[in-house]
Amino acid sequence: MKIAERAPDQTLIVAVFVLLTLIWGTTWAAIRAGLEGLPPLTGVSLRFGIAATLLFLALRLFGVRFTRTRRERVLWCVTAALGYAVPYSVVYWTGQWVPSGLASVLFATFPLFVALFAHQAIPAEQMSLRGAVGVVGGFVGIAVIFSQDFALIGGADVAFAAGVALVAPAVAAIGSVAVKRYGAGIHPLSLTAVPMALTAATVGVLAALLERDRVLVFDATSIGALLYLSVAGTAVTFSLYYWLLARVAASRLALIAYTTPIVAVLVGAAVFREPITTRMVIGGAMVIAGVALAATRRERLHGADPDRRPERNRR
């Protein structure tokens, strides 16, 4: 009887995980396409503004109410800054030079940073020796990527932007761990709608100040990319992500960065003919292998996770 009760939950979790992989795997190419018409900060502001509007409509539709506690308000600000504004501004800015496939591989270090920060902040997610080996191996993979001749994929500008791109997963990991530790009992839509609205407003102000001389091109490509990123790549995915985060260990959920780069690299190569170098493949494989080690706990995949039991009762 227990097996029959648990099976639907596992099936749904796997289905949502696969959906997130496919959507987020294609958003890297959509970001690159959108940047051809819209400057980075403007693109981030519009993306999160549209997504926030849709999510507030969903809040009314489903009758979701905020707890409005101090903890929830603090998490709104933390998520806006660390989960959305800083990481996505960095991703969009560096996307002007870094190929979408490489960008996705660099962001795949997200679980490595999650493992490091969760080890310090969440008692139930202490890093094992195998996890530590995975973290080290993953960052060795990044070193392999940066040891290549960047002239093959764009030159010094790409090399510098690729280095800056690593700021995004590091900052996003801090935000994710904060939500995992302090977000219990807060509805996922609360952790998406309000922070996204705050992100749209703050990044919009920066865009008005820093990109006022940039030309905005609203053609079929930029509008299509913007709508895809806003609806599928933001409103839908982040709501599902925080739904999963309440039911799955943070370090294990971060495995999504293990599957997303595969989709992103293939799409980037097929759509934009982005180069795939030998060291990028070797380094990317090392990152993914490191993520697999870092995010895999001693418990069996379908076994009991001590830190999941209380959270399953909050649904």
N, C-alpha and C positions, 0 to 999 in steps of 0.2 A: 504493500500500500504506500509506503514512503517513497518508493521508487516512482510509482505512478504520479505522486504529487510533485516530485522534484523535476521530473522530465520536462513538463511544459516550460518551467522557468529556465532550464538550461537551454532548451531549444530557442526560446525567445532571446536570451542573452547572446547566443551565437549568431542569430539572425541580425540583431541590431549591430553587433560587432562587424559583421560582413558588410552591412549597409554603410556603416561609417567608413570602413576601409575604401569602398568603391567611390563614395562621394569625396572624401578628403584626398584620395589618390588623384582625382581629376581636378581638384580645385587649384593645384599648382599651375597647371596649364591655363586654367581660366584666369588666374591672377596675371600671368604673363600676357594673355590676350587683352585683358582689361587695361593694362598699363600702356598699351599702344594708343589709347585715347584719353585716359584720365591719369593725372599725376598721383603718386602714391598716397599721400595723406588725404587727398580728396576722395580717392577710391575707398580707403578705409572708412572714412566718415560716412559716405553714402551707403556703403555695404552694411554697416552696423545700424545706421538710421533706419533703413528699410527693414532689416531683420527685427529691430526693436519694435517697430510699428506692428509688424505681424504678430510678434509675441504678446504685445499688450492686447491685441484683439483676441488671441487665444486665452489670455488670462480672463477676459470677460466671458468668453464662450464657455470655459470650464468652471467658472466661478471660483477661481483660485484667489485666496486672500493672503496678504503678507502678514507675518507675525509682527513686523515693525519693532522688533526688539533691537537693542543696541548691537547685539551680535550680528543680526541680519544686516543692519545698516553698514556696519564695518565691513562685512563680507562683500557688500555691493561695491564699495570703494576699492577694496583689495582686488576683487575680480575684474573690475573695470580697468584698473591700472596694470595689474600683473598678468591677468588672463587674456586681455584683449588689446588695450591701447598700445602698450609698449611692444609686445611680441609682434602684433600685426603691422604696426608702423615699420618695425625693423624688416619684417618679411617683405612688405611691399617696396620699401626703399631699396633693399638689396636685390629685389627681383628685377630692377632695371638693368642689372648686369649679370647676375647669377642665373644660369640655366635652370629651368623649373625642376628637372630631374635631380640635379646636384643640390638645389635648395631643399628638396624633400629629404635627401639623404642626410644633410646637415641637421635638419630638424628632427631626424630620427634619434638624435642624442637625447631627446626629451625624456625618455624612460630612464636613461642613465642619471640624469639630473634628479628625476623623481626619486630614484632609488637612494641617491645620496641624501636628499633633503628629508625623505620619509624616514630614513634610518635615524635621523636626529629628532624628528618631530612627532612620529607616530610609533608608540611602543610596540604595537602589534606587527609592525613592518620592519623589524630589525634586519639588517643585511647579513646574509650568511657569507662564508668564505667564498662559495661559488659565485654569489652575487658580486662580491668585491672583485673577483677575477673578471667577471663580465664587464664591470664598469671600466676597469683598466684596459681590457681588450678592446672595448668600444672606442675609447679615446685614442688608443694606438691606431685603430682604423682611421680615425679622423686625421691623425698625423700622416698616415700613408696617403690619404687624399691630398693633403697640402704639400706633400713632397713631390707631386707631379709638376710637369712643366705647364703652367697655366696659359702659356701662349697657345696651347692646343685648344683651349676652350674660351679664349677671349683676352688673355693678357693680365697685366698687373691690376687693372680695375676689378676684374673678376676675383682675383686672389684677395684683394683688400675687402671687397664686399662679402666674400664668402666667410672671412674671419669675423666680420661684424654680424653676419647671419647667426652665428652661434649664441649671440646674446638672446635671441628670441626663445629658443627652447629652455635656456637656463631660467629666464624670468617666468615663462609660462609654467615651468615645473613648480616654482615657489607658489604661484597662485593655485595650482591644482592640489598641492599638499595642504595648503591652508583651507581650501574648501573641504577636503577629505577630513581634516581634523576638527574643524569648527562648524561644518555645514549640516550636521545631523538635524533632521526634523524640518529643514527649510526646503520648500518646494523648488524643484529644478527650474521652473519658469521664473521664479524670483531671482535665481542666480544667473539668469540669462537676460531677461527683458530689461531690468533696471540697469545692470552694468553695461549692457550694450547701448542703451540710451545715453548713459554718461560718457561712454567711449565716443559715440557719434558727436556729442556736443563738444567735448574737449579736443578731440582730434580735428573737428571741424573748425574750431577757432585757430588751431595751429595751421591748418591748411589755408585759411583766409589770410593769415599773416605771412606764411612762407611760400605759398604757391600762387599768390595773386597775379603773378606775371605769366603763369603757365596757361597754355591754350587747352580748353576742354573740348574733346571731340565725342559727341554723342551719336555714334553710328550704330549699325546693327551689331557689330562685334563687341563694342564696349558696353552697350546696353544689355546684350545677351549675357555677357560675362558677369556684369554687375548683378543682374537678377538671379543668375544661377548661384553666385557666391552668397547673395543675401538670403535667398529662400532655402535652397538645399544645403549650401555650404556653411551656413551660419545658424539660421533660426531652427531648422530641423536637426542638424547634427549636434549642436551644443545642448539642446534640450535632451536629446537621447544620451549624449555623453554624461551629463550630470545625473540622469536617471540611472545609468549604469554605475556611475561612481558611488552611488549610495548602496549598491548591491555587490560590488566587486572590489577587491583590494586595489588601492591606487597603483601600486607597482605592477599588478597584473593587467589592469586596464590599459596601462601605458604601452602594452604590447601592440596596440594599434599602430604605433609608430614603427613597428617591426614589419607590418604588412603594407602600409601605405606607400613607402618609397618604391616598392616593386611596381605598383600600379603607376605611380607618378613618372618613374624613369621610362617605362614603356610608352606611356602617353606622350611624354615630351619628345622622345625619339621619333615616334610615328607622326605627330602633328607638326612639330617644329624642326624636325631633323637635328635635334640636339646631339652633340657628340657624346659617346660613351667610351671613356678611356679605360685602359686596363687597370690603372691604379684606382680609378673611381669604383670600378667593379670590386676589386680586392678590398679596398678600404670600406666600401659600403657593406660588403659581406661580413667584414670584421665587426662593423658597427651593429649589424643585425644579430650576429652571433652573440655579441656582448650583451645586447638588449635581452636576448632570450635567456641568457644566464642570470643577468641582473634581476629580471622580473619573474623568474621562476622560483617559487618558494619550495620548502621541503615537503609541504603537503602535496598529495596527489591532486591533479587538476580538478577532479570531481569529488575530492574528499572534503572534509569539514575544514573551514577556515574560521578560527576563533573570532576574528574581527568582523566576520560577516553576519554572525548569528543575530546580534541585537539589531543590526540595520535592516534585516529582512522583516522585522516586526513593525517597522515604521511605515510600511507601504500603505 
